[in-house]
Amino acid sequence: MLLRLVKQRRNRRRLWCRNWLQCRNNGTGILNINFLRLNTDQFEHLLSLVEGEITKQDTHLRECILLEVSKLEVTLRFLATGETFRSLMYATRIHETTISRFIPKVCSSIVSKLKSDYLRTPRNSEDWKKIAEDFNDMWQFPHCIGALDGRHITFRAPISCGSYYYNYKGCNSIVLLGLADAHYKFIYVNIGVNGRISDGGVFNNTANHTNNHSCAPKRTTRTRYKQLTIETKISPRLTRSKAAAQTRKT
């Protein structure tokens, strides 16, 4: 009797995907500018760039669970809101385990396709000089080549890491560091350094810091000055009129 029960359990058929979940691709989608922070044209352009890297092939035995459109929609929703995978599971009818597997891949594909156009780090003295000129013209801040700031992203550290990620705030974190030009555009981003290191320490140990010094333009006068980066607080974007008003108040 016991052997018969064991055999029945072994022969029980397992579903690749539940039937009601297979109807997911028959809907109209969740494309909405308020939901994804992208309009239709922007979404279609981004999909055309990453489609080849995130598409799974169907086989003669079964179809892939998700379309590339659904993967990109869920990923953009995650990036726009920071929702948990469990919350996204209820909103999209995609299991959180599946979400946790494809979101990192889609993000990597987006970065590889867009970083050369939207996150271009200055590579020579002329690039740094242009940034300094913009700071001087727009904000009357001479010899500035970037606005630098970091944020501590708290997380539950691995048990074996000890105090490696422990920061001065009394929690474990990694540092998200950003360097922006005068137009609020990121020119350098560093993510993942342990929280024990300060913002300046993170920047000093990057290749961008070495690039900054090696590409600094030569002095044309006898006046000694240093190019610098200013450390600022991450805050909502200010127009020049609002910034001037705040300066007068202070």
ROZA-254561 format. One record per residue: residue number from 1; residue in three letters; chain; x, y, z of N, C-alpha, C, O in turn. Coordinates in steps of 0.2 Angstrom, whole numbers. Example, Ala and Ser with C-alpha at 12.3 -4.5 7.8 and 13.67 -1.06 7.14 Angstrom:
! residues 2
[guke 1, ALA, A, [66, -28, 39], [62, -22, 39], [66, -16, 39], [71, -17, 42]]
[guke 2, SER, A, [64, -11, 35], [68, -5, 36], [64, 0, 39], [67, 6, 40]]
***
This chain:
! residues 250
[guke 1, MET, A, [4, -6, 0], [0, 0, 0], [4, 6, 0], [3, 11, -4]]
[guke 2, LEU, A, [9, 6, 4], [14, 12, 5], [18, 13, -2], [18, 19, -4]]
[guke 3, LEU, A, [20, 8, -5], [23, 8, -12], [19, 11, -17], [21, 15, -21]]
[guke 4, ARG, A, [12, 9, -17], [8, 12, -22], [7, 19, -21], [6, 23, -26]]
[guke 5, LEU, A, [6, 22, -15], [6, 29, -14], [12, 33, -16], [11, 38, -19]]
[guke 6, VAL, A, [18, 30, -15], [24, 33, -17], [24, 34, -25], [26, 39, -27]]
[guke 7, LYS, A, [22, 28, -28], [22, 28, -35], [17, 33, -38], [18, 36, -43]]
[guke 8, GLN, A, [11, 34, -35], [6, 39, -37], [9, 46, -37], [7, 50, -41]]
[guke 9, ARG, A, [12, 47, -31], [15, 54, -30], [20, 55, -36], [21, 61, -38]]
[guke 10, ARG, A, [24, 51, -37], [29, 52, -42], [26, 53, -49], [29, 57, -53]]
[guke 11, ASN, A, [21, 50, -51], [18, 50, -57], [13, 56, -58], [10, 57, -63]]
[guke 12, ARG, A, [12, 60, -53], [8, 66, -53], [10, 71, -58], [16, 73, -57]]
[guke 13, ARG, A, [6, 73, -62], [8, 78, -67], [9, 85, -64], [4, 87, -61]]
[guke 14, ARG, A, [14, 88, -66], [15, 95, -64], [14, 100, -70], [16, 98, -75]]
[guke 15, LEU, A, [11, 105, -68], [10, 110, -73], [16, 115, -74], [18, 117, -69]]
[guke 16, TRP, A, [17, 117, -80], [23, 122, -81], [20, 129, -79], [24, 133, -76]]
[guke 17, CYS, A, [14, 130, -80], [11, 136, -78], [4, 135, -77], [0, 132, -81]]
[guke 18, ARG, A, [1, 138, -72], [-6, 137, -71], [-10, 140, -77], [-9, 145, -80]]
[guke 19, ASN, A, [-16, 137, -78], [-20, 139, -84], [-23, 146, -83], [-23, 150, -88]]
[guke 20, TRP, A, [-25, 148, -77], [-27, 155, -77], [-22, 160, -78], [-23, 166, -80]]
[guke 21, LEU, A, [-16, 158, -76], [-10, 163, -77], [-8, 164, -85], [-5, 168, -87]]
[guke 22, GLN, A, [-10, 158, -89], [-8, 159, -96], [-12, 164, -100], [-11, 166, -105]]
[guke 23, CYS, A, [-18, 166, -97], [-22, 171, -100], [-19, 178, -99], [-22, 183, -101]]
[guke 24, ARG, A, [-13, 178, -95], [-10, 185, -94], [-9, 189, -100], [-9, 195, -100]]
[guke 25, ASN, A, [-6, 185, -105], [-4, 189, -111], [-9, 191, -116], [-8, 194, -121]]
[guke 26, ASN, A, [-16, 189, -114], [-21, 191, -118], [-24, 197, -117], [-29, 200, -120]]
[guke 27, GLY, A, [-22, 201, -112], [-25, 207, -110], [-22, 213, -114], [-18, 212, -118]]
[guke 28, THR, A, [-24, 219, -112], [-22, 225, -115], [-15, 228, -113], [-12, 233, -115]]
[guke 29, GLY, A, [-12, 225, -107], [-6, 227, -105], [-7, 233, -99], [-13, 235, -98]]
[guke 30, ILE, A, [-2, 235, -96], [-2, 240, -91], [1, 246, -93], [3, 250, -89]]
[guke 31, LEU, A, [2, 247, -100], [6, 253, -102], [2, 260, -101], [-3, 261, -103]]
[guke 32, ASN, A, [5, 264, -96], [2, 270, -94], [7, 274, -91], [12, 272, -88]]
[guke 33, ILE, A, [7, 281, -93], [13, 285, -91], [13, 286, -84], [18, 287, -81]]
[guke 34, ASN, A, [7, 286, -80], [7, 286, -73], [9, 280, -70], [11, 280, -64]]
[guke 35, PHE, A, [9, 274, -73], [11, 268, -70], [18, 266, -71], [22, 264, -67]]
[guke 36, LEU, A, [21, 268, -77], [28, 266, -79], [32, 272, -80], [39, 271, -80]]
[guke 37, ARG, A, [30, 278, -79], [34, 285, -80], [37, 285, -87], [41, 289, -88]]
[guke 38, LEU, A, [34, 282, -92], [36, 283, -99], [30, 283, -103], [25, 280, -102]]
[guke 39, ASN, A, [30, 287, -108], [24, 287, -113], [25, 281, -118], [30, 278, -118]]
[guke 40, THR, A, [20, 281, -123], [20, 275, -127], [26, 275, -132], [29, 270, -133]]
[guke 41, ASP, A, [28, 281, -135], [34, 281, -139], [41, 279, -135], [45, 275, -138]]
[guke 42, GLN, A, [41, 282, -129], [47, 280, -126], [48, 273, -124], [53, 270, -124]]
[guke 43, PHE, A, [42, 270, -122], [42, 263, -120], [44, 258, -126], [48, 254, -126]]
[guke 44, GLU, A, [41, 260, -132], [42, 256, -138], [49, 257, -140], [52, 252, -143]]
[guke 45, HIS, A, [52, 263, -139], [59, 264, -141], [64, 259, -136], [69, 256, -139]]
[guke 46, LEU, A, [62, 260, -130], [66, 256, -125], [66, 248, -126], [70, 244, -126]]
[guke 47, LEU, A, [59, 246, -128], [58, 239, -129], [62, 237, -136], [65, 231, -136]]
[guke 48, SER, A, [63, 241, -141], [66, 239, -147], [74, 238, -145], [77, 234, -149]]
[guke 49, LEU, A, [76, 242, -140], [83, 241, -139], [85, 235, -135], [90, 232, -136]]
[guke 50, VAL, A, [81, 233, -130], [82, 227, -125], [79, 221, -127], [80, 216, -124]]
[guke 51, GLU, A, [74, 221, -132], [70, 215, -134], [74, 209, -135], [73, 204, -133]]
[guke 52, GLY, A, [80, 210, -139], [84, 204, -141], [87, 201, -135], [89, 195, -136]]
[guke 53, GLU, A, [89, 204, -130], [92, 202, -124], [88, 199, -119], [90, 195, -115]]
[guke 54, ILE, A, [81, 200, -119], [77, 198, -113], [72, 193, -116], [67, 191, -112]]
[guke 55, THR, A, [72, 192, -123], [67, 187, -125], [69, 180, -125], [75, 178, -126]]
[guke 56, LYS, A, [64, 176, -122], [65, 168, -122], [62, 165, -128], [57, 167, -130]]
[guke 57, GLN, A, [65, 160, -130], [63, 156, -136], [58, 151, -134], [59, 147, -129]]
[guke 58, ASP, A, [52, 150, -137], [48, 145, -137], [50, 138, -139], [54, 138, -144]]
[guke 59, THR, A, [48, 133, -137], [50, 126, -139], [44, 122, -141], [38, 125, -141]]
[guke 60, HIS, A, [45, 117, -145], [39, 113, -147], [36, 109, -141], [30, 107, -142]]
[guke 61, LEU, A, [39, 110, -135], [35, 107, -129], [31, 112, -125], [26, 110, -123]]
[guke 62, ARG, A, [33, 118, -125], [30, 123, -121], [32, 130, -123], [37, 131, -126]]
[guke 63, GLU, A, [28, 135, -122], [29, 142, -123], [32, 145, -117], [31, 143, -112]]
[guke 64, CYS, A, [36, 150, -118], [39, 154, -113], [34, 157, -109], [28, 159, -111]]
[guke 65, ILE, A, [35, 158, -102], [30, 160, -97], [28, 167, -99], [22, 169, -99]]
[guke 66, LEU, A, [33, 172, -100], [32, 179, -101], [34, 182, -107], [39, 179, -110]]
[guke 67, LEU, A, [30, 186, -110], [33, 190, -116], [38, 195, -113], [38, 198, -108]]
[guke 68, GLU, A, [42, 198, -118], [47, 203, -117], [43, 209, -115], [46, 213, -111]]
[guke 69, VAL, A, [37, 211, -117], [34, 217, -115], [32, 217, -108], [33, 222, -104]]
[guke 70, SER, A, [30, 211, -105], [28, 210, -98], [34, 211, -94], [34, 214, -89]]
[guke 71, LYS, A, [40, 208, -96], [46, 209, -92], [48, 216, -91], [50, 219, -86]]
[guke 72, LEU, A, [48, 220, -97], [50, 227, -97], [45, 231, -93], [47, 236, -89]]
[guke 73, GLU, A, [38, 230, -93], [33, 233, -89], [34, 232, -82], [34, 237, -78]]
[guke 74, VAL, A, [35, 226, -80], [36, 225, -73], [43, 228, -70], [43, 231, -65]]
[guke 75, THR, A, [48, 228, -74], [54, 231, -72], [54, 239, -71], [56, 241, -67]]
[guke 76, LEU, A, [50, 242, -76], [49, 249, -76], [45, 251, -70], [46, 256, -67]]
[guke 77, ARG, A, [40, 247, -68], [36, 248, -63], [40, 248, -56], [39, 252, -52]]
[guke 78, PHE, A, [44, 243, -56], [49, 242, -50], [53, 248, -49], [54, 250, -44]]
[guke 79, LEU, A, [56, 250, -55], [61, 256, -55], [57, 262, -53], [60, 267, -50]]
[guke 80, ALA, A, [51, 263, -55], [47, 269, -54], [45, 270, -47], [44, 276, -45]]
[guke 81, THR, A, [43, 265, -44], [40, 265, -37], [44, 262, -32], [43, 264, -26]]
[guke 82, GLY, A, [49, 257, -33], [52, 253, -28], [48, 248, -24], [49, 247, -19]]
[guke 83, GLU, A, [42, 246, -27], [38, 241, -24], [42, 235, -23], [46, 233, -26]]
[guke 84, THR, A, [39, 231, -18], [42, 225, -17], [40, 220, -22], [35, 221, -25]]
[guke 85, PHE, A, [44, 214, -23], [42, 209, -28], [35, 206, -26], [31, 204, -30]]
[guke 86, ARG, A, [33, 205, -20], [27, 202, -18], [21, 207, -20], [16, 205, -22]]
[guke 87, SER, A, [22, 214, -19], [17, 218, -21], [16, 218, -29], [10, 218, -31]]
[guke 88, LEU, A, [22, 218, -32], [21, 217, -40], [18, 211, -42], [15, 210, -47]]
[guke 89, MET, A, [19, 205, -38], [16, 199, -39], [8, 199, -40], [5, 197, -44]]
[guke 90, TYR, A, [5, 203, -35], [-2, 204, -35], [-5, 208, -40], [-10, 207, -42]]
[guke 91, ALA, A, [0, 213, -42], [-3, 218, -47], [-2, 215, -54], [-6, 217, -59]]
[guke 92, THR, A, [3, 210, -55], [4, 208, -62], [3, 201, -63], [3, 198, -69]]
[guke 93, ARG, A, [1, 197, -58], [0, 190, -58], [6, 186, -61], [5, 181, -64]]
[guke 94, ILE, A, [11, 188, -59], [18, 185, -60], [21, 183, -53], [22, 188, -49]]
[guke 95, HIS, A, [23, 177, -52], [25, 175, -46], [32, 179, -44], [36, 181, -48]]
[guke 96, GLU, A, [33, 181, -37], [38, 185, -35], [45, 181, -37], [50, 185, -38]]
[guke 97, THR, A, [45, 175, -37], [51, 171, -38], [53, 172, -45], [59, 174, -47]]
[guke 98, THR, A, [49, 172, -50], [50, 174, -57], [52, 181, -58], [57, 182, -62]]
[guke 99, ILE, A, [49, 185, -54], [50, 193, -55], [58, 194, -52], [61, 198, -56]]
[guke 100, SER, A, [60, 190, -47], [66, 191, -44], [72, 189, -49], [77, 191, -48]]
[guke 101, ARG, A, [70, 185, -54], [75, 182, -58], [76, 186, -65], [81, 187, -67]]
[guke 102, PHE, A, [70, 189, -67], [71, 193, -73], [72, 200, -73], [75, 203, -77]]
[guke 103, ILE, A, [70, 203, -67], [72, 210, -66], [79, 212, -66], [81, 217, -70]]
[guke 104, PRO, A, [83, 209, -63], [91, 210, -63], [93, 210, -71], [97, 214, -73]]
[guke 105, LYS, A, [91, 205, -74], [93, 204, -81], [91, 210, -86], [94, 212, -90]]
[guke 106, VAL, A, [84, 212, -85], [82, 217, -89], [85, 224, -87], [87, 228, -91]]
[guke 107, CYS, A, [87, 225, -81], [91, 231, -78], [97, 231, -82], [100, 236, -84]]
[guke 108, SER, A, [101, 225, -82], [107, 225, -85], [107, 226, -92], [112, 230, -95]]
[guke 109, SER, A, [102, 224, -95], [101, 225, -102], [100, 233, -104], [103, 236, -108]]
[guke 110, ILE, A, [96, 236, -100], [94, 243, -100], [101, 247, -99], [102, 252, -103]]
[guke 111, VAL, A, [105, 245, -94], [111, 249, -93], [116, 248, -99], [119, 253, -101]]
[guke 112, SER, A, [117, 242, -102], [121, 241, -107], [119, 245, -113], [124, 247, -117]]
[guke 113, LYS, A, [113, 246, -114], [110, 249, -120], [110, 257, -120], [111, 260, -125]]
[guke 114, LEU, A, [110, 259, -114], [109, 267, -113], [115, 270, -110], [115, 276, -110]]
[guke 115, LYS, A, [119, 267, -107], [124, 270, -103], [129, 275, -107], [131, 280, -105]]
[guke 116, SER, A, [130, 273, -114], [134, 277, -118], [131, 283, -120], [135, 288, -122]]
[guke 117, ASP, A, [125, 284, -120], [121, 290, -122], [119, 294, -116], [119, 300, -117]]
[guke 118, TYR, A, [117, 291, -111], [114, 295, -105], [119, 295, -99], [117, 298, -94]]
[guke 119, LEU, A, [124, 291, -99], [129, 292, -93], [136, 292, -95], [140, 287, -94]]
[guke 120, ARG, A, [137, 297, -99], [144, 297, -102], [149, 301, -97], [148, 307, -96]]
[guke 121, THR, A, [154, 298, -95], [159, 301, -90], [164, 305, -94], [166, 303, -99]]
[guke 122, PRO, A, [165, 311, -92], [170, 315, -96], [177, 311, -96], [179, 308, -92]]
[guke 123, ARG, A, [180, 312, -102], [186, 308, -104], [192, 312, -105], [198, 309, -106]]
[guke 124, ASN, A, [191, 319, -106], [197, 323, -107], [196, 330, -104], [191, 331, -101]]
[guke 125, SER, A, [201, 334, -104], [201, 340, -101], [196, 345, -104], [193, 349, -100]]
[guke 126, GLU, A, [194, 344, -110], [189, 348, -113], [182, 347, -110], [178, 352, -109]]
[guke 127, ASP, A, [181, 341, -109], [174, 339, -106], [174, 342, -99], [169, 344, -97]]
[guke 128, TRP, A, [179, 341, -95], [179, 344, -88], [179, 352, -88], [175, 355, -84]]
[guke 129, LYS, A, [182, 355, -93], [182, 362, -94], [175, 364, -95], [173, 370, -93]]
[guke 130, LYS, A, [171, 361, -100], [164, 363, -102], [160, 362, -95], [156, 367, -95]]
[guke 131, ILE, A, [161, 357, -91], [157, 357, -85], [158, 363, -80], [153, 366, -78]]
[guke 132, ALA, A, [164, 364, -80], [166, 370, -75], [163, 377, -78], [161, 381, -74]]
[guke 133, GLU, A, [164, 377, -85], [161, 383, -88], [153, 384, -86], [151, 389, -85]]
[guke 134, ASP, A, [150, 378, -87], [142, 378, -85], [141, 380, -78], [136, 384, -77]]
[guke 135, PHE, A, [145, 377, -73], [144, 379, -66], [145, 387, -65], [141, 390, -62]]
[guke 136, ASN, A, [150, 389, -69], [151, 397, -68], [146, 401, -71], [144, 406, -68]]
[guke 137, ASP, A, [144, 399, -77], [139, 403, -81], [132, 402, -77], [128, 407, -77]]
[guke 138, MET, A, [130, 397, -75], [123, 396, -73], [122, 397, -65], [117, 400, -63]]
[guke 139, TRP, A, [127, 395, -61], [127, 396, -54], [132, 400, -51], [132, 401, -45]]
[guke 140, GLN, A, [136, 404, -55], [141, 408, -53], [146, 405, -48], [148, 408, -43]]
[guke 141, PHE, A, [148, 399, -49], [152, 395, -45], [158, 393, -49], [158, 388, -53]]
[guke 142, PRO, A, [164, 396, -49], [170, 395, -53], [173, 389, -51], [173, 387, -45]]
[guke 143, HIS, A, [177, 386, -56], [182, 380, -55], [178, 374, -52], [181, 370, -48]]
[guke 144, CYS, A, [172, 373, -53], [168, 367, -50], [167, 362, -56], [164, 364, -61]]
[guke 145, ILE, A, [169, 356, -55], [168, 351, -60], [163, 346, -58], [162, 341, -62]]
[guke 146, GLY, A, [159, 347, -53], [153, 342, -52], [150, 343, -45], [154, 346, -40]]
[guke 147, ALA, A, [144, 341, -44], [141, 341, -38], [140, 334, -35], [137, 330, -39]]
[guke 148, LEU, A, [143, 333, -30], [144, 326, -27], [140, 324, -21], [139, 329, -17]]
[guke 149, ASP, A, [136, 319, -21], [133, 317, -15], [131, 309, -15], [131, 306, -20]]
[guke 150, GLY, A, [130, 307, -9], [129, 300, -8], [123, 298, -4], [121, 302, 0]]
[guke 151, ARG, A, [121, 292, -4], [115, 290, 0], [117, 283, 3], [119, 279, -1]]
[guke 152, HIS, A, [115, 282, 9], [116, 275, 12], [110, 271, 11], [105, 273, 13]]
[guke 153, ILE, A, [111, 266, 8], [105, 261, 6], [105, 255, 12], [110, 251, 11]]
[guke 154, THR, A, [101, 256, 17], [101, 251, 22], [99, 244, 19], [94, 243, 15]]
[guke 155, PHE, A, [102, 238, 22], [100, 232, 20], [102, 227, 26], [105, 229, 30]]
[guke 156, ARG, A, [99, 221, 25], [101, 216, 30], [108, 212, 28], [108, 209, 23]]
[guke 157, ALA, A, [113, 214, 31], [120, 211, 29], [120, 204, 30], [117, 201, 35]]
[guke 158, PRO, A, [124, 200, 26], [126, 193, 28], [129, 192, 35], [132, 197, 37]]
[guke 159, ILE, A, [127, 186, 37], [130, 185, 44], [137, 185, 45], [140, 187, 50]]
[guke 160, SER, A, [141, 183, 40], [148, 182, 40], [152, 188, 39], [158, 188, 39]]
[guke 161, CYS, A, [149, 194, 37], [152, 200, 35], [155, 204, 41], [159, 209, 40]]
[guke 162, GLY, A, [152, 202, 47], [154, 206, 53], [152, 213, 53], [146, 215, 52]]
[guke 163, SER, A, [157, 218, 54], [155, 225, 54], [157, 229, 47], [158, 235, 47]]
[guke 164, TYR, A, [158, 225, 42], [161, 227, 36], [156, 233, 33], [158, 238, 30]]
[guke 165, TYR, A, [149, 232, 33], [144, 236, 31], [142, 241, 36], [137, 245, 34]]
[guke 166, TYR, A, [144, 241, 42], [141, 245, 47], [144, 252, 47], [150, 253, 46]]
[guke 167, ASN, A, [139, 257, 47], [141, 264, 46], [140, 268, 52], [138, 265, 57]]
[guke 168, TYR, A, [141, 274, 52], [141, 279, 58], [134, 280, 60], [133, 282, 65]]
[guke 169, LYS, A, [129, 278, 56], [122, 279, 58], [119, 273, 62], [114, 273, 64]]
[guke 170, GLY, A, [123, 268, 63], [121, 262, 67], [118, 257, 63], [114, 253, 66]]
[guke 171, CYS, A, [119, 256, 57], [115, 251, 53], [120, 249, 47], [125, 252, 46]]
[guke 172, ASN, A, [118, 244, 44], [122, 241, 38], [119, 244, 32], [113, 244, 31]]
[guke 173, SER, A, [124, 246, 28], [122, 249, 22], [127, 249, 16], [133, 247, 17]]
[guke 174, ILE, A, [125, 250, 10], [130, 251, 4], [129, 259, 2], [123, 262, 4]]
[guke 175, VAL, A, [134, 261, -1], [133, 268, -3], [131, 269, -10], [134, 266, -15]]
[guke 176, LEU, A, [126, 273, -12], [125, 275, -18], [127, 282, -19], [125, 287, -16]]
[guke 177, LEU, A, [132, 283, -24], [136, 289, -25], [134, 292, -32], [135, 288, -37]]
[guke 178, GLY, A, [133, 298, -32], [132, 301, -39], [135, 308, -40], [136, 312, -35]]
[guke 179, LEU, A, [138, 309, -46], [141, 316, -47], [137, 319, -53], [137, 315, -59]]
[guke 180, ALA, A, [135, 325, -53], [131, 328, -58], [134, 334, -60], [138, 337, -57]]
[guke 181, ASP, A, [132, 336, -66], [135, 342, -69], [130, 348, -67], [125, 347, -63]]
[guke 182, ALA, A, [131, 354, -70], [127, 360, -69], [120, 359, -71], [115, 363, -69]]
[guke 183, HIS, A, [118, 354, -76], [111, 354, -78], [108, 348, -75], [103, 345, -78]]
[guke 184, TYR, A, [110, 346, -69], [107, 340, -65], [108, 334, -69], [104, 329, -67]]
[guke 185, LYS, A, [112, 333, -73], [113, 326, -77], [119, 323, -73], [124, 325, -72]]
[guke 186, PHE, A, [118, 316, -72], [123, 312, -69], [129, 311, -74], [127, 309, -80]]
[guke 187, ILE, A, [135, 312, -72], [140, 311, -76], [144, 305, -73], [149, 302, -76]]
[guke 188, TYR, A, [143, 303, -67], [146, 297, -64], [142, 294, -58], [139, 298, -55]]
[guke 189, VAL, A, [141, 288, -58], [137, 284, -53], [141, 278, -50], [144, 275, -54]]
[guke 190, ASN, A, [142, 278, -44], [145, 272, -41], [140, 269, -35], [138, 272, -31]]
[guke 191, ILE, A, [139, 262, -36], [134, 259, -31], [137, 253, -29], [140, 249, -33]]
[guke 192, GLY, A, [137, 252, -22], [139, 245, -19], [145, 245, -14], [146, 240, -11]]
[guke 193, VAL, A, [148, 251, -13], [154, 251, -8], [151, 251, -1], [145, 253, 0]]
[guke 194, ASN, A, [154, 247, 3], [152, 246, 10], [151, 253, 13], [154, 258, 12]]
[guke 195, GLY, A, [146, 253, 18], [144, 259, 21], [149, 262, 26], [148, 268, 28]]
[guke 196, ARG, A, [154, 259, 28], [159, 262, 32], [163, 267, 29], [166, 271, 32]]
[guke 197, ILE, A, [163, 267, 22], [167, 272, 18], [163, 279, 17], [157, 278, 16]]
[guke 198, SER, A, [166, 285, 18], [162, 291, 17], [161, 292, 9], [164, 289, 5]]
[guke 199, ASP, A, [157, 298, 8], [156, 299, 1], [163, 301, -2], [165, 299, -8]]
[guke 200, GLY, A, [167, 305, 1], [173, 307, -2], [178, 301, -3], [182, 301, -7]]
[guke 201, GLY, A, [178, 297, 2], [182, 291, 2], [180, 286, -4], [185, 283, -7]]
[guke 202, VAL, A, [174, 286, -5], [172, 282, -11], [174, 285, -18], [177, 281, -22]]
[guke 203, PHE, A, [173, 292, -18], [175, 295, -24], [183, 295, -25], [185, 294, -31]]
[guke 204, ASN, A, [187, 295, -20], [194, 296, -20], [197, 289, -23], [202, 289, -26]]
[guke 205, ASN, A, [193, 283, -22], [195, 277, -24], [193, 274, -30], [193, 269, -32]]
[guke 206, THR, A, [190, 279, -34], [187, 277, -41], [192, 279, -46], [196, 283, -46]]
[guke 207, ALA, A, [191, 276, -52], [194, 278, -58], [193, 285, -60], [197, 288, -63]]
[guke 208, ASN, A, [187, 287, -59], [185, 294, -61], [189, 299, -57], [190, 304, -60]]
[guke 209, HIS, A, [191, 298, -51], [195, 303, -48], [202, 303, -51], [204, 309, -51]]
[guke 210, THR, A, [205, 298, -53], [211, 298, -56], [210, 301, -63], [215, 305, -65]]
[guke 211, ASN, A, [205, 300, -66], [204, 303, -73], [203, 311, -72], [205, 314, -77]]
[guke 212, ASN, A, [200, 313, -67], [199, 320, -66], [206, 323, -65], [206, 329, -68]]
[guke 213, HIS, A, [210, 321, -61], [217, 324, -60], [221, 324, -67], [224, 328, -68]]
[guke 214, SER, A, [221, 318, -70], [225, 317, -76], [223, 322, -82], [227, 323, -86]]
[guke 215, CYS, A, [216, 323, -82], [213, 327, -88], [212, 334, -86], [209, 338, -90]]
[guke 216, ALA, A, [215, 337, -80], [214, 344, -78], [217, 348, -83], [223, 347, -85]]
[guke 217, PRO, A, [214, 354, -86], [217, 358, -90], [223, 362, -87], [223, 363, -81]]
[guke 218, LYS, A, [228, 364, -91], [234, 367, -89], [232, 374, -87], [228, 377, -90]]
[guke 219, ARG, A, [236, 377, -82], [234, 384, -80], [237, 389, -85], [242, 388, -88]]
[guke 220, THR, A, [233, 394, -86], [235, 399, -91], [237, 406, -88], [239, 410, -91]]
[guke 221, THR, A, [237, 406, -81], [239, 412, -77], [243, 409, -72], [244, 403, -71]]
[guke 222, ARG, A, [246, 414, -68], [250, 412, -62], [246, 411, -56], [249, 409, -51]]
[guke 223, THR, A, [240, 413, -56], [236, 412, -50], [235, 405, -49], [233, 401, -53]]
[guke 224, ARG, A, [236, 403, -43], [235, 396, -41], [228, 395, -39], [225, 398, -34]]
[guke 225, TYR, A, [225, 390, -41], [218, 388, -39], [217, 380, -40], [221, 377, -44]]
[guke 226, LYS, A, [213, 377, -37], [211, 370, -38], [204, 369, -40], [200, 373, -39]]
[guke 227, GLN, A, [204, 364, -45], [197, 362, -47], [194, 358, -41], [198, 354, -38]]
[guke 228, LEU, A, [188, 359, -40], [185, 355, -35], [178, 352, -37], [175, 354, -42]]
[guke 229, THR, A, [176, 348, -32], [169, 345, -33], [165, 347, -26], [168, 347, -21]]
[guke 230, ILE, A, [159, 350, -27], [155, 352, -21], [151, 346, -19], [148, 343, -23]]
[guke 231, GLU, A, [151, 345, -12], [146, 340, -9], [140, 343, -8], [139, 348, -4]]
[guke 232, THR, A, [134, 341, -10], [128, 344, -9], [123, 338, -7], [125, 333, -6]]
[guke 233, LYS, A, [117, 341, -5], [112, 336, -3], [107, 334, -8], [106, 338, -13]]
[guke 234, ILE, A, [105, 328, -9], [101, 326, -14], [94, 329, -12], [91, 327, -7]]
[guke 235, SER, A, [91, 333, -17], [85, 336, -15], [81, 337, -22], [84, 336, -27]]
[guke 236, PRO, A, [75, 339, -22], [71, 341, -28], [75, 346, -32], [78, 350, -30]]
[guke 237, ARG, A, [74, 345, -39], [77, 350, -43], [75, 357, -42], [69, 358, -42]]
[guke 238, LEU, A, [79, 362, -42], [78, 369, -42], [79, 372, -48], [84, 371, -52]]
[guke 239, THR, A, [75, 377, -50], [77, 382, -55], [81, 387, -53], [82, 388, -47]]
[guke 240, ARG, A, [84, 391, -58], [89, 396, -56], [85, 402, -52], [88, 404, -47]]
[guke 241, SER, A, [79, 403, -53], [75, 408, -49], [74, 406, -42], [75, 410, -38]]
[guke 242, LYS, A, [72, 400, -41], [71, 397, -35], [77, 397, -31], [78, 398, -25]]
[guke 243, ALA, A, [83, 395, -34], [89, 394, -31], [92, 401, -28], [94, 402, -23]]
[guke 244, ALA, A, [90, 406, -33], [92, 413, -31], [88, 416, -25], [91, 419, -21]]
[guke 245, ALA, A, [82, 414, -25], [77, 416, -19], [80, 413, -13], [80, 416, -8]]
[guke 246, GLN, A, [82, 406, -13], [84, 403, -7], [91, 406, -5], [92, 407, 1]]
[guke 247, THR, A, [95, 408, -9], [101, 411, -8], [100, 418, -4], [103, 420, 1]]
[guke 248, ARG, A, [95, 422, -7], [94, 428, -3], [91, 427, 4], [92, 432, 8]]
[guke 249, LYS, A, [87, 422, 5], [84, 421, 11], [90, 419, 16], [89, 421, 22]]
[guke 250, THR, A, [95, 415, 14], [100, 413, 19], [105, 419, 20], [110, 418, 23]]
***
